């Protein structure tokens, strides 16, 4: 047998380890759109069960544990629950802002008139419920909760659409995702403006300088993430100490994240063609041309994706299966009672979500279309849009966050019961309308 016949072809795949045989199963689960909603639902159920059990007082005491961080004369102290709501939820809003920018710059919403429809619908979905809540609670101490019913819970909405499978058109999924993202951004702006304490101008100026420094670093081409994480953390601390709600930092930094990649495909493949194997016996060499070429190829492969895409892929599983379930465990617990369900605050939240949300979405969508500002996808019929507008009344995450900021005591518990009832009713109505809707057909666009 000749040497050529005896040679084996070089391996073209990465080495396989035991964990590589198990990982694909978990990866498939995490890629399921509804998985984040399922995790959130399970943690909500756990929080409700525990808070209505003998462990309820202990659970409440645990989330009330105070943690402090001191930096010189500055003191950052708050209960554990507040660290989740103010700190970890910043990552959630950072991811939301990344998704919004990706849709507007790289996604299906690059066309202004196509993006205008979900944006107009989101605006209506914020104005409608806020108006109903204020009409029902005007003059009472609970009117401060006017922002509770403004946001849509993205995870639960996507989970409901996943249950319907192919019965709903892809255009509705894109429409609802964009609407929910804009809703969340709008809600955090409401939190920053309406539910912040007295503002310290000097610390806010310091935060603005940190943001400008981040922008300067991006302009001169600083590529590693570590400096951005450091300055971003300083920005969060400055915003938090200024009195502005710190989660707004996530939105600002997310929208600032570059969406354009640094290395093009042509340059990447040109660099990869230079890669050669290390000569035998030279593995320990650290400064050979071969090693430099490999390091250059590693950098080029990483930078062929934009910072926005890399951050979104890295953060999505942590937010969906870490931050959001933890938020539910910290905030969804309350003592369930019939008296709380019949309080005025609970009924106001229920009507704001179930009636105000879909009414505002449909009305503002109609106005945007007939004014010529927006364009509707051919398969996004009005019946489908109405079904989606009911699903938008599922306002769990942001609703709980705003309720915790705006209300306290029995009014807060009543508002939470209203949020749960509204989410259940909205999900049921939305699924019912969409299930009775004929399979997607192409209609004339408006």
N, C-alpha and C positions, 0 to 999 in steps of 0.2 A: 504494500500500500504506500503510495507516495505521501510526502509530507503535506501536499496540498489537500489530498483526500482525508488525511488524518486530522486536519485542523477543524475546529469547531467555529461556527460563526459567533462573533462577539455578542454578548447579551445586549439587548436594546431596551430592556425594562429595568426599573429600580429593583433592588433586592427585596424579597418578600419575607416578612417576619410573621410571627403568630398573630400579633395585633392587627396586621393588614388583612387577615382573613375574617376578622370580626367587624372591623371599622366600616366596610361598605353597608352593612345592615343598619348601623346607627346613622350613617350619612344619609341613607335613603329616608329614614324617619325624619331627620332634621330638615330635609328638603321639602317635606310635605307642608303646603301652605297652612293647613289647619292645625299643625302640631303646636304652634305657639298658642293658639286659642284654646286648645285642649289643656295645655299645661296651666294656662291662666284660669280656666274653669275649675280644674281640680284643686288648685290652691285656694280659690275663692270658696269652694265647698268645704275644704279643710278649715279655713278661718272661721266660717259660719258655725261649723259643728263644734269646734273647740271653744268659741266664745259663748256658746249656749250650753256648755258642759261645766262640770265642777272645776275644770282647768281655766275657765274664763278669766277670773281675777289674776291668776298667775301669768297668763298670756298678756294681759293688759299691763301688768307690772314689768314684764320683760321688755315690751316695746317702749315703755316709759323710762327705761334705764338711760341715764344721762352720760354722754361721752363728750369730752372736751379736748380741744386742740388749741395750744397757746403758741403764738408767735410774737415774742416781745410783749408789748402792751395790748396786742390784739388777742381776743379770746373768742374762739369759735366753739361754743358749747350748745348742745341741744339733745333731746331724747333720741334714742336709736331710731324710732319711727321717723322723726324729722330728718335724720341723716339719709334714710332711704328716699324720702320724698324730695329732699332738696339736693342731695348729692348724687345718688345712683340714677335718679330720674333725669339728671342732666345728660347722661349717656343716652337715654331713650330719646330725648329731644334732639340730641346731636345726630342720632341715626335718622330720625324723622326729617331733619333738615338735609341730610345727605341724600335721602330718597327723593325729596322734593327737587333738589338741584339736579339729580341724575335724570329725573323725568323731564325736566325743562330743558336740559342741555343735551342729553344723550338719548332720551327715551322717546316714546310716542307723542309726548306733549311739546315737541320742539316747534310745531306749527302753532302760532299765537291763537288762531281762532279755535283750534282743537283744544288748547289748554284753557281758553276762556270759559268754556262750558262748565267743567267741574269747579273752576274758581268761583264763578258766579253762583253755582249751586251751593258751594261751601259757605259763601257769604250769606245766602238766604237761609242756610241751615244754622247759622249763628244768630241772625237777626230774629227769625221767627220764634224759636223757643225762648230767647231772652225777653221778647215782647210779651209773650203769654205769661211767663213767670212773673214779670214785673206787674202785669195787669192784675194778677191774682194775689200778689204779696205786697202791693204798694202801700206804704205807710206802716208796715209791720217791721220788726227788727230783722226778720228773715229776708227782707228784700235785698240784703247784701249778697245773697246767693244767686243773683241774676245770671251769673256766668256758668252755673252748674251744668245746664243742659245744652251748652254750645258745641261740645266736641263729640266726635265719633270715635269709637274704639276700633282701631284698624284690625287687631288680631281677631276679635269676635266676628267682624263683618266678613273678613276673608274666610274664616272657618265656615260661616253660613253659606257663602257662595260655593265653597268646596263641597258641601253636602249636596248641592244641586247639580254638580258635575257639568255636563255639556248642555244642560237645559237652559243655561244662561250664556249669552254671547260673551266673547272675550272683551268686547268693547265695554260691557258693564263692569267687568273686573277692573279694567284700567280706569274707568270713570270713578268707581267707588274708591279705589286705592288713592287716586289723586285727590278726590274730595276729602277723604279721611286725613290725608297728610296735611292739606291746607287747613282743615279744621283744627288739627292739633297745633299747627303753628299759630293760627289765629287765637286759639285758647291760651297758649302760653304768653302771647302778647297781652291778652286781657289780664292774665295773672300778674304780669310784670307791671302793668299800668294800674289795675284796679285793686290788687291785693298785696301791694308792697307797703312796707313801713316808711317812715320818714327817710328821705334820700340825703345822703352825705355827698355833696358835690365834689369834694377833694378825692374821696375814694373812687367815685365814679370816673373822675378824670384819670386816675391811675389805671383803672380798668381799660379806658379808651386808649391810653398809651400802650398798654400790653397788646391790645388788638392791632394797633398800628405797627408794633414791633413784629407781630406774627405776619402781617402783610408784607413788611419789608423783608423778612426772612424768605418768604415765598418768592418775592420779586428777584432776589439775588441768587436764588437757586439752592437754598438749603434743602437737602433731600432727606436726611434721617428724621424719623418721627420723634425721637427722644427730646430734642429742644422744643418742639411744638407742644409735647405733652407737659413739659416743665412750665413754659410760658402760659399755656392754656389753664393749668392748675392755678397759677398766680392770678390769672384773669378771673377765675371762678371765686377765689378767695376775696379779691377786691370787690367784685359785684355783690357777693354775699354780705360783706361788711358794710357796703354802701347803703343797704336797706332795700335795694332792688331784688326781686326774687331771683335766686341764683340760677335757676334752670334756664333762664333766657340766654345764659352763656352758651348752652348747647346749641341753640338755634343760630346764634351769631357765628360761632366757630364752624358749624356745619355748612352754612351758606358760603363761608369764606374758603372752604376746602377746594383746591383746584380739581377741575373735572377733565382736564386735558392731560394726556400722558406725555411723558418726557422723551421716551424712545419710540420711534415709529417701527412698523413691521420691517420695512426695508433695512433700517439700521440694525435692528435686532438680528435678522437673518445674516446680515453681513458680518456681525460680530461672532455669531455662532459658527460660521464657516471657518473662523480662525482657530476654533478650539481643537486641540490635539491632546491625545492621551499622554499622561506622565511617562517618561522613560522608566524602565525597570530599575529599581534600586534608588530612585531619586525622590521617594515619597516624603522624605524629611526635609527636602529643600524648600525654603520659604520664599526665595526671591528669584526663582527661575522664570524665564519668559512664559513657560507653560502655566505656572501658577498664576501669574499676572493675567494671562488670557482667560483662565477659568474664573477668576474673581471678577473680571470685566464682564464676562458672560452672565455671571450670577446677578450682577447689578443691572445689566441690560434687561434680563428676563423679568426682574422685579419691577423695573420702571417702565415696562411695556404696558402695564396697567396704570391708570391714573390713581393718585392718592385717594380720590373719592371712592373708586371702585374697591381698592384694597381695604380701606377702612370699613366700608359697608360690609364686605364679605367677612372681615374679621370680627366685627361687633355684632352682627345680626344674631348668631346663635347665643351669645352671652346675654344680649338684651331680651331675646324671646324666651329663653329658658332659664335665665338667672334673674335679671332685674325685674321683669314684669311679674313673674310668680312671687318674688319676694315682696314686691309692692302690694300684691293682692293679700298676702299673708299679714302684712302690717296694717292694711286699711279696710279690708272687707269684713272684719269681725264686728258684730253688734248683737245686741239682745233683740231677737225677733219678737214682735208683739202686734196684736191686732190694733191696739190703740195707736201705735206709731204709724201703722199703715193708713189710718183714717185722718191723720193730722193734715192741716192745711198745706204745710210745706211739702209733705209727701205727695199730695194730690197735684200741687202746682208743678213739681218735678215730673210727675207722670204725664200730665197733659202737655207740658212743654216738649217733652221728648216724642210722645206718640202722635201728637197733632201738630205742634209748632214746627218740628223738624221737617217732616215731609212736605208740609204746606210751604214753608220757606224755600226748600230745595226746588220744588216743582215751579213755584211762582217765579223765582229768580232765573231758573233755567229758561222758562218760556219768554221772559223779558229779554234775556241775552240773545236768544235765537231770533226773535222777531225784530229786535233792534239791529240785527246783522252783525253783532259783535262776536258771536260764537257760531260754531258749526257742529252738527250732531253726526255721529257715525251712522252709516246706513242701517246697521242692524240694532241700533239703540232706539227702539220704539218707545212711545210714551208709557205704555203699560209696563215695560221692563224698567223704565226710569222711575216710575211710581213705586214698583216693588223695591228697587234699590234705595229709594228715599225713606221707606219704612225701616229698612235695615240700618240706615244711618242713625236711627234713634237709639241704637245700642251705644250708649255713651258711658262705659264703665270706668276706664282708667282715669281719664282727665276729670270726669265728673266727681269721682271720689277725691281727687287731689284738690279741686276747687272747693268742694264742700268742706273739706278739712280746714281750708284756709278761711272760708267765709263764715262758717257756723260753728256752734259748739253745743255741748249738752244734748238735751232732748231734740232740739231742732236738727242737729247733725245726724242723730240716729234716724229721725224721721226722713231726712233727705236721703240717707243711704237706702232705706227701705224703698223710697220712691225710685231711686236709681235702679235697684234690682227689679222692681215691678215693671218699670218702663223698658228695661233691656229685654225682659222676657216677652212683654207684649209686642215690642217692635220687632224682635226676631221672629215671633210667630206670625205676625201680619206680613212681614216681608217675605218669608218663606212661602206662605200661603199664596200670595199674589204671584210670585215668580213660578211656583209649582203649577199654577193654573194657566200660566202664560204658554202659548204654543211655542214649539221649538223655534229657534232663531231663524228669521227670514229677512232677506235684504229688502229694506224699504227706502223710499226716496229720502235723501238727507234734507234737513231744513236749511 
